[in-house]
Amino acid sequence: MAAFVYVLFDERRRRTYVGWTLDLERRLAQHNGGAGAKFTRGGQWALIYAERHRTRNGAMRREIVLKADRKFRALLRQR
């Protein structure tokens, strides 16, 4: 089963969020509906980056790398 790691951006607060999921559309709707992670509540999030992985473990490992890579996320915000 495919899994995804993704980066969201909230234009108003100028913040990024990194997570992983099995269903990107559902997860984005959860974040924007206030049912996502506590950090994302109250924001209007847009998907700015996503990677597909073959396994959950692959997506989880990549999530850790992206969370630590602030330069990469800063580059994504400039697009």
N, C-alpha and C positions, 0 to 999 in steps of 0.2 A: 504494500500500500504506500502510495506517495505521501510525502510530508513536505511542508513548506516552511522556510524561515523568511521573515518579512520585516520590513522597516516601514513604520508609519511616521507621518509628519503632521503636526498641528501648527498651521500658519500663524494663528493668533498668539500662541504662547511660544512659538519658535522652538519647539521641542521635538525630539525623535523618540520613538519607542521600537524596540526590537523584540520579536516573539516568534513562536513556531505554532503551526496548526496543521490539521489534516484537510481543512476546508477554508480557503482564503476568504471567499465572499461572506460566509457565515460569521467568521471571526471578525472581519471588519465591521459588519453590522452590529455585532455584540459590543465592540469598542465604542462605536458611535451612539449606541443605544444606552450606554451607561452600565452594561452588564459585563464589560470586559475587566481587565486588570484595574486595580485601584488607581494606579498612576494615570490611566487613560480616561477616567471618568470626568465628564464635563467638557471634554475637548471635541473638536470636529476634526477627525483624523482622515488623512488621505494616504493611500498606499503609494509609496515612492520607490520601493524595491522589493523583489521577491526572488527566491531561488527554490527550485524543486530538488528534493532529495529522495532517494529510493526508500530510506528507512526513517523512522522517528529518531533513532539515535543519531543518524547523520545530521538531521535538522537541528537537534538539540546541541550537538557539538558545535555546529556552525553558528548557532545563536550566541553561544558564549564568546566566540571569536568576534562577532560583529558588535556585541555589547561593549567589548573592550576597545574596539577600533573607532575612536572618536573622530579621527581624521577622515575616515571613509564616510561616516555619517554626515560630517560637515560638508563634504563634497556633494553628497546627495541633496542636501538642503539648498545648495546653490543652483541646482538645475532649474 
